[in-house]
Amino acid sequence: MENQYFVDSDKLSEAALKKKHLLENDPSSRTDHMAYMEGMEQIKSDVMDKVLAEVRNYDYSQYTARDVNAALNHDVCSVEDFKALLSPAAEPFLEKMAAKARLETQKHFGNTVYLFTPLYIANYCENYCVYCGFNCYNDIKRMKLNMEQIEHEMKVIADSGMEEILLLTGESRSKSGIEYIGEACKLARKYFRMVGIEIYPVNTDEYKYLHECGVDYVTVFQETYDSDRYEQLHLMGHKRVWPYRFEAQERALMAGMRGVAGSALLGLSDFRKDALASALHMYFLQRKYPHAEISLSCPRLRPIVNNEKIDPLDVHERQLCQVLCAYRIFMPFCGITVSSRESEQFRNGIVKIAATKVSAGVSTGVGDHESKYTGKESDSAEGDEQFEIADGRSFDKMYKDMSDEGLQPVLNDYLYV
């Protein structure tokens, strides 16, 4: 499969372009994506082997309407039932799947929907991931907020009424070290009741430190569970190591984190197999760590700075809806997050069926919350965004819209005592 997401730039130096094109065109110039780099912790876990075994044996063309009907009639959805619900044979049953998913959602979550917002504090990155706006060879405005700027952004967000925040950085240890992220988390705890992070994967002791700094949960996207396709898309940097990324959530749970979230980025490879792997990854973690709060996401590709050709329509909305309904039926207790990558109309509909959490007041840029939240020009510079969002509703608008849909917006459901 060719890299249709290739990003080029006429602003790179001749040496950088030469190295970039070498990585892209000569596989022998790239490191082994299955080999751990120096300093990467290796844990003893059977979760990866279990997931890969199920995906390897998954031939979704073999499932029939009878298999789908049987899956929908079972009180408990087995792994085999889940495979049927993800198959093309289930597409004509989408309304029945949605009805069953809605019943499961109402049974376990009532009519609530959780709201949160992301805060990017840096967009420097040392990885070459060809589909990502932050990749080290993409010519964008780079920025790293200092603690004063971070606190200012947090205050703007907290003043809007938001109580949960997700802190994000580009994947650069040199620019966004663990201590820097930890100090930002301590600030976040002053303003928010729930703090999550979406950063580069780290070792157990580092996750433990971040948990002590106030982090409640960790989100890591595997991007694709197809290791061969992963190798083609992640050409340089620590992110290139596929198994280390896979084990990130488990290391976070071993470190004492209350919850973890993850998924593939749908559209990078075969979305049905990636959806299966995403759910099974979280499913096996839940069985191994029954106390943990486990969540699934469903991101699709979005256009990025310098490359608008990246198109989320590789996975259509009906197919995305099928995936989310199958997630809910298979894992009825699992949280499901639908981000601002998706349209307002889609998010308004899916929260009444399967999703339990949505983002609001979103920016994927750095240092621009004051301008976006208040309309005032920020005194400081701003860094470019990671990808284009599809739903830019403010917190107030999202809260009102969810209420108008008959849902109860929830800002926080956890109290520290």
C-alpha positions as CSV (number, residue, x, y, z in Angstrom):
1,M,0.0,0.0,0.0
2,E,1.4,3.4,-1.0
3,N,1.7,6.3,1.4
4,Q,-1.1,8.5,0.1
5,Y,-0.6,10.7,3.2
6,F,2.9,11.8,2.2
7,V,3.6,15.4,3.3
8,D,6.3,17.4,1.5
9,S,7.6,20.9,2.0
10,D,9.7,23.2,-0.2
11,K,10.9,24.9,3.0
12,L,13.1,22.0,4.2
13,S,16.8,22.2,3.8
14,E,18.4,20.1,1.1
15,A,19.9,17.7,3.7
16,A,16.5,17.3,5.5
17,L,14.7,16.6,2.2
18,K,17.4,14.0,1.2
19,K,17.0,12.2,4.6
20,K,13.2,12.4,4.4
21,H,13.0,11.0,0.9
22,L,15.5,8.2,1.8
23,L,13.3,7.2,4.7
24,E,10.2,7.2,2.5
25,N,11.6,5.3,-0.4
26,D,14.2,3.0,1.1
27,P,12.9,0.6,3.7
28,S,16.4,-0.6,4.5
29,S,17.2,2.9,5.8
30,R,14.6,2.5,8.6
31,T,15.1,0.8,12.0
32,D,13.3,-2.4,13.0
33,H,9.9,-1.2,14.1
34,M,9.4,-4.3,16.3
35,A,12.7,-3.8,18.3
36,Y,12.6,-1.8,21.6
37,M,15.0,1.2,21.7
38,E,17.4,1.9,24.5
39,G,15.5,2.9,27.7
40,M,12.2,1.4,26.7
41,E,10.7,-0.8,29.4
42,Q,9.6,-4.3,28.4
43,I,6.8,-5.8,30.4
44,K,5.7,-9.4,30.6
45,S,2.1,-9.5,29.2
46,D,0.0,-11.8,27.1
47,V,-2.5,-9.1,26.0
48,M,-0.7,-8.3,22.7
49,D,-0.5,-12.0,21.7
50,K,-4.2,-12.5,22.5
51,V,-5.2,-9.5,20.4
52,L,-3.0,-10.4,17.4
53,A,-4.2,-14.0,17.4
54,E,-7.9,-13.0,17.2
55,V,-7.2,-10.4,14.4
56,R,-5.0,-12.8,12.5
57,N,-7.9,-15.3,12.3
58,Y,-10.5,-12.7,11.5
59,D,-12.0,-13.2,8.0
60,Y,-15.0,-10.9,8.1
61,S,-16.2,-12.0,4.6
62,Q,-17.1,-15.4,6.1
63,Y,-19.9,-14.0,8.4
64,T,-23.5,-14.1,7.3
65,A,-26.9,-12.5,8.1
66,R,-27.6,-15.6,10.3
67,D,-24.4,-14.9,12.3
68,V,-25.4,-11.3,12.8
69,N,-29.0,-12.2,13.9
70,A,-27.6,-14.7,16.4
71,A,-25.3,-12.1,17.8
72,L,-28.1,-9.6,18.2
73,N,-30.3,-12.2,20.0
74,H,-27.6,-13.1,22.5
75,D,-27.9,-11.6,26.0
76,V,-24.1,-11.5,26.2
77,C,-22.0,-10.6,23.2
78,S,-19.1,-13.0,22.7
79,V,-15.9,-12.2,20.8
80,E,-17.3,-14.2,17.9
81,D,-20.5,-12.2,18.0
82,F,-18.5,-9.0,18.0
83,K,-16.7,-10.1,14.9
84,A,-20.0,-10.7,13.2
85,L,-21.3,-7.3,14.1
86,L,-18.2,-5.6,12.6
87,S,-18.5,-7.6,9.3
88,P,-20.1,-6.3,6.1
89,A,-23.0,-8.8,6.7
90,A,-24.1,-6.5,9.6
91,E,-24.5,-3.4,7.5
92,P,-28.2,-4.1,6.7
93,F,-28.8,-4.6,10.4
94,L,-27.6,-1.1,11.4
95,E,-31.0,0.0,12.8
96,K,-31.3,-3.1,14.9
97,M,-27.7,-2.7,16.1
98,A,-28.4,0.9,17.0
99,A,-31.5,0.0,18.9
100,K,-29.7,-2.7,20.9
101,A,-26.7,-0.3,21.5
102,R,-29.0,2.4,22.7
103,L,-30.7,0.0,25.3
104,E,-27.2,-1.0,26.6
105,T,-26.1,2.7,26.8
106,Q,-29.3,3.7,28.7
107,K,-29.0,0.7,31.0
108,H,-25.5,1.5,32.1
109,F,-25.1,5.2,31.6
110,G,-28.7,6.6,31.7
111,N,-29.1,9.7,29.6
112,T,-25.8,11.3,30.6
113,V,-23.1,12.6,28.4
114,Y,-19.6,13.7,29.7
115,L,-18.0,16.8,28.4
116,F,-14.2,17.6,28.4
117,T,-11.8,19.7,26.4
118,P,-8.2,19.1,25.2
119,L,-5.3,21.5,25.8
120,Y,-2.2,21.3,23.6
121,I,0.7,22.7,25.5
122,A,3.4,22.0,22.9
123,N,3.5,20.8,19.2
124,Y,7.2,19.9,18.9
125,C,7.7,16.3,17.6
126,E,10.6,14.0,16.9
127,N,8.7,11.4,14.9
128,Y,8.1,11.2,11.2
129,C,4.5,10.0,10.9
130,V,3.4,10.8,7.4
131,Y,-0.3,11.5,8.1
132,C,0.2,13.8,11.2
133,G,0.4,17.6,11.1
134,F,2.9,17.6,14.0
135,N,5.4,15.3,12.2
136,C,9.0,16.5,12.4
137,Y,9.3,17.2,8.6
138,N,6.1,19.2,8.3
139,D,6.7,23.0,8.1
140,I,4.4,24.4,10.8
141,K,4.6,27.0,13.5
142,R,6.1,25.2,16.5
143,M,5.4,26.4,20.1
144,K,5.9,25.2,23.7
145,L,3.9,27.0,26.4
146,N,5.7,28.0,29.6
147,M,4.0,27.5,32.9
148,E,2.6,31.0,33.0
149,Q,1.1,30.5,29.6
150,I,-0.3,27.1,30.5
151,E,-1.9,28.5,33.6
152,H,-3.4,31.3,31.6
153,E,-4.9,28.9,29.1
154,M,-6.3,26.7,31.9
155,K,-7.9,29.6,33.6
156,V,-9.6,30.7,30.4
157,I,-10.9,27.1,29.9
158,A,-12.0,26.7,33.6
159,D,-13.8,30.1,33.5
160,S,-16.0,28.6,30.7
161,G,-17.3,26.0,33.2
162,M,-15.3,23.0,32.1
163,E,-14.2,20.6,34.8
164,E,-12.2,18.0,32.9
165,I,-9.1,18.6,30.7
166,L,-6.9,16.4,28.5
167,L,-3.3,17.7,28.2
168,L,-1.5,16.9,25.0
169,T,1.9,17.5,23.6
170,G,3.7,16.5,20.4
171,E,6.0,13.5,20.9
172,S,9.3,15.1,21.8
173,R,11.1,14.2,25.1
174,S,13.7,16.9,24.4
175,K,11.1,19.7,24.1
176,S,8.4,18.3,26.4
177,G,10.1,16.3,29.1
178,I,8.4,14.4,31.8
179,E,9.1,17.0,34.4
180,Y,7.6,19.7,32.2
181,I,4.5,17.6,31.7
182,G,4.3,16.9,35.4
183,E,4.4,20.5,36.3
184,A,1.6,21.2,33.8
185,C,-0.4,18.4,35.4
186,K,0.0,19.9,38.9
187,L,-1.3,23.2,37.5
188,A,-4.2,21.4,35.9
189,R,-5.2,19.9,39.3
190,K,-5.7,23.4,40.6
191,Y,-8.3,24.2,38.0
192,F,-10.0,20.9,37.0
193,R,-11.5,17.9,38.8
194,M,-10.4,15.4,36.2
195,V,-7.0,15.4,34.4
196,G,-6.0,13.2,31.5
197,I,-2.9,13.1,29.3
198,E,-2.3,12.2,25.7
199,I,1.5,12.3,25.3
200,Y,4.3,10.0,24.0
201,P,4.3,6.6,25.7
202,V,6.6,6.3,28.8
203,N,7.8,3.8,31.2
204,T,5.9,2.6,34.3
205,D,7.9,4.7,36.8
206,E,7.3,7.8,34.6
207,Y,3.5,7.1,34.5
208,K,3.7,6.7,38.3
209,Y,5.3,10.1,38.6
210,L,2.7,11.7,36.4
211,H,-0.1,10.0,38.4
212,E,1.4,11.6,41.6
213,C,1.3,14.9,39.8
214,G,-2.4,14.6,39.4
215,V,-3.1,12.6,36.3
216,D,-6.3,10.4,36.4
217,Y,-6.2,8.7,33.0
218,V,-3.9,8.1,30.0
219,T,-4.9,8.0,26.3
220,V,-2.7,6.4,23.7
221,F,-3.7,5.8,20.1
222,Q,-2.1,2.8,18.5
223,E,-2.9,4.4,15.1
224,T,-3.1,1.0,13.4
225,Y,-2.8,-2.6,14.8
226,D,-1.5,-3.7,11.4
227,S,2.2,-3.8,12.2
228,D,3.3,-3.9,8.5
229,R,1.2,-0.9,7.7
230,Y,2.4,0.8,10.9
231,E,6.0,0.4,9.6
232,Q,5.2,2.2,6.4
233,L,3.6,5.1,8.1
234,H,5.9,5.7,11.0
235,L,9.3,6.2,9.5
236,M,11.4,7.7,12.3
237,G,11.4,8.4,16.0
238,H,10.5,6.5,19.2
239,K,6.9,6.2,17.9
240,R,8.2,3.8,15.3
241,V,8.4,1.0,17.9
242,W,5.1,-0.7,17.5
243,P,5.1,-3.1,20.6
244,Y,6.2,-0.3,23.0
245,R,3.3,1.8,22.0
246,F,0.9,-1.2,22.3
247,E,1.9,-1.8,25.9
248,A,1.5,1.9,27.0
249,Q,-1.9,1.5,28.6
250,E,-0.9,-1.5,30.6
251,R,2.2,0.3,31.9
252,A,-0.1,3.2,32.9
253,L,-2.4,0.8,34.8
254,M,0.6,-0.9,36.4
255,A,1.7,2.6,37.6
256,G,-1.7,3.2,39.4
257,M,-3.6,5.2,36.8
258,R,-7.4,5.1,37.4
259,G,-8.2,4.7,33.7
260,V,-6.9,4.3,30.2
261,A,-8.3,4.9,26.7
262,G,-7.2,3.9,23.2
263,S,-8.0,3.1,19.7
264,A,-6.7,2.9,16.2
265,L,-6.9,5.9,13.8
266,L,-9.6,4.5,11.5
267,G,-8.6,4.8,7.8
268,L,-4.9,4.1,8.1
269,S,-5.5,0.4,7.4
270,D,-8.4,-2.1,7.2
271,F,-10.8,-0.4,9.6
272,R,-12.7,-3.5,10.5
273,K,-9.6,-5.3,11.7
274,D,-8.4,-2.2,13.4
275,A,-11.8,-1.8,15.1
276,L,-11.6,-5.4,16.3
277,A,-8.1,-5.0,17.6
278,S,-9.0,-1.7,19.4
279,A,-11.9,-3.2,21.3
280,L,-10.1,-6.5,22.1
281,H,-7.1,-4.5,23.4
282,M,-9.3,-2.7,25.9
283,Y,-11.4,-5.9,26.5
284,F,-8.4,-7.9,27.6
285,L,-7.0,-5.1,29.7
286,Q,-10.4,-4.8,31.4
287,R,-10.4,-8.5,32.3
288,K,-6.8,-8.3,33.5
289,Y,-7.4,-5.0,35.5
290,P,-11.0,-5.2,36.5
291,H,-10.8,-2.1,38.7
292,A,-9.7,0.1,35.8
293,E,-11.9,2.6,34.0
294,I,-11.6,1.6,30.3
295,S,-12.6,3.8,27.4
296,L,-12.6,3.5,23.6
297,S,-12.4,6.2,21.0
298,C,-13.1,6.2,17.3
299,P,-10.9,8.8,15.5
300,R,-10.9,9.0,11.7
301,L,-8.3,10.7,9.6
302,R,-8.6,14.5,9.2
303,P,-6.9,17.0,6.9
304,I,-3.7,18.6,8.3
305,V,-1.6,21.7,7.7
306,N,0.1,21.4,4.3
307,N,-1.9,18.4,3.3
308,E,-5.7,18.8,2.8
309,K,-5.8,15.5,0.7
310,I,-6.0,13.5,3.9
311,D,-9.7,12.5,3.8
312,P,-11.7,10.9,6.6
313,L,-14.2,9.4,4.1
314,D,-12.1,6.2,3.8
315,V,-14.4,5.1,6.6
316,H,-17.9,6.5,6.0
317,E,-20.3,7.6,8.7
318,R,-22.5,4.6,8.5
319,Q,-19.5,2.4,8.9
320,L,-18.3,4.4,11.8
321,C,-21.8,4.1,13.3
322,Q,-21.7,0.4,12.9
323,V,-18.3,0.2,14.7
324,L,-19.6,2.3,17.6
325,C,-22.8,0.2,18.0
326,A,-20.7,-3.0,17.9
327,Y,-18.4,-1.5,20.6
328,R,-21.3,-0.7,22.8
329,I,-23.0,-4.1,22.4
330,F,-19.7,-5.9,23.0
331,M,-18.5,-3.8,25.9
332,P,-21.6,-2.3,27.6
333,F,-19.7,-0.8,30.5
334,C,-17.0,0.8,28.5
335,G,-16.9,4.6,28.0
336,I,-16.9,5.6,24.3
337,T,-15.6,9.0,23.3
338,V,-16.4,10.8,20.0
339,S,-14.1,13.7,19.3
340,S,-14.5,16.9,17.4
341,R,-13.0,15.1,14.3
342,E,-16.7,14.2,13.7
343,S,-19.5,16.5,12.5
344,E,-22.0,18.2,14.8
345,Q,-24.8,16.2,13.3
346,F,-23.1,12.9,13.8
347,R,-22.1,13.6,17.4
348,N,-25.6,14.8,18.2
349,G,-27.0,11.5,17.0
350,I,-24.4,9.0,18.3
351,V,-24.5,10.3,21.9
352,K,-28.1,9.1,22.0
353,I,-27.1,5.6,20.8
354,A,-23.6,4.6,21.9
355,A,-21.2,7.4,22.8
356,T,-20.9,8.6,26.4
357,K,-18.3,11.4,26.1
358,V,-17.7,14.3,23.7
359,S,-15.2,17.1,23.5
360,A,-16.3,20.8,23.5
361,G,-14.6,24.1,23.0
362,V,-11.9,22.3,21.1
363,S,-8.6,23.7,19.6
364,T,-5.8,21.4,18.3
365,G,-3.4,24.4,18.2
366,V,-1.2,25.7,20.9
367,G,-1.8,28.9,22.9
368,D,-5.0,30.0,21.2
369,H,-7.8,29.4,23.8
370,E,-8.1,33.0,24.8
371,S,-8.7,34.1,21.2
372,K,-11.1,31.3,20.5
373,Y,-13.0,31.5,23.8
374,T,-13.2,35.2,24.3
375,G,-12.6,36.7,20.8
376,K,-9.7,38.7,22.1
377,E,-6.3,38.5,20.4
378,S,-3.8,36.7,22.5
379,D,-0.6,38.5,23.7
380,S,1.5,35.5,22.9
381,A,2.3,33.6,19.7
382,E,0.3,30.6,18.7
383,G,1.4,27.2,17.4
384,D,-0.2,25.4,14.4
385,E,-2.9,22.7,14.9
386,Q,-2.4,19.0,14.7
387,F,-5.5,18.4,12.4
388,E,-8.6,20.2,11.3
389,I,-11.7,19.7,13.6
390,A,-15.2,19.2,12.2
391,D,-17.2,20.3,15.2
392,G,-16.1,23.6,16.7
393,R,-18.9,24.2,19.1
394,S,-18.1,26.1,22.3
395,F,-18.6,24.5,25.8
396,D,-21.8,26.6,26.3
397,K,-23.2,25.6,22.9
398,M,-22.4,22.0,23.4
399,Y,-23.9,21.9,26.9
400,K,-27.1,23.5,25.5
401,D,-27.3,21.2,22.5
402,M,-26.9,18.1,24.6
403,S,-29.6,19.3,27.0
404,D,-31.9,20.1,24.0
405,E,-31.3,16.5,22.8
406,G,-32.8,15.3,26.1
407,L,-29.4,14.4,27.6
408,Q,-27.9,15.3,30.9
409,P,-24.4,16.9,30.4
410,V,-22.0,15.8,33.1
411,L,-18.8,17.7,33.9
412,N,-17.4,15.4,36.5
413,D,-18.5,12.3,38.3
414,Y,-15.5,11.6,40.6
415,L,-14.7,13.1,44.0
416,Y,-11.4,12.8,45.8
417,V,-11.9,12.2,49.6
